[in-house]
Amino acid sequence: MPNPLLVRKIQEAIIHENNTHYCYHLMMQTHLSQGFPADQATISNYVINVQNYIAQVSAVLDQFQTGAQNAGLSTEFQPIFLTAERLFMSPPIGIPDYLGLAGILDNAYLVFDFFINILGQNVFYPEFVQLHYAIRNMLGEPLASQLDNLVFNTVNSPRVLSSIQNIARASGQMNAQDNPVYAQKESYSAEQPVPEYSKEKSPPAEEQKKPYQSVAPILNMMYNCHTQKMDIFRSAFR
């Protein structure tokens, strides 16, 4: 079941946009300042896509949580779930949340990029992945790179790596001795902060070790256990 506070945060952002049209005016101003054509229909469509993108956060988290329960991996998956939830509810960097859709767009980007970094792009429909990277361009630099760096450090934090190894051990796909540093289970709560991003440049892609790749099929299975619910992605982002 989605966190009521998270759902409320999204609903309040949508209400804020309906009352103020802040995101719409911001996009219109940005397009005009960059010399791009910006008619009302085009900008309105951008805002709809942004709203749909953000609204899927609760659906994705619910999907993973339900999948973990059905797979008997709720305890092992809980740190990943709480980390993703925390990234959305109180990210350590980004746009002020009181700005409605524009304010929590970066929060949603963090959540989806977090799962894409663990599972790969195939976890979402191609239309959604395309929108995800369009959102990144919309957020712009230097914020986009700061968010990417935060995601990289979060995915590779002891909390997330330990959770992934525990999932692998519980599913029988990885021996606990393969990574003794993260072999011990720990208890986590929603109050624990996500790691702050490092100002240092992340290692090149070819140097980034991803021990969680071996359990990606397990997490994908958890995510897709209720495929009929995910049809909303294909219909919302055509």
Secondary structure by P-SEA (a helix, b strand, c coil): cccaaaaaaaaaaaaaaaacaaaaaaaaaaaaaacccccaaaaaaaaaaaaaaaaaaaaaaaaaaaaaaaacccccaaaaaaaaaaaaaccccccccccccccaaaaaaaaaaaaaaacccccccaaaaaaaaaaaaaaccaaaaaaaaaaaaaaacaaaaaaaaaaaaaaccccccccccccbbbbbccccccccccccccccccccccccccaaaaaaaaaaccccccaaaaaacc
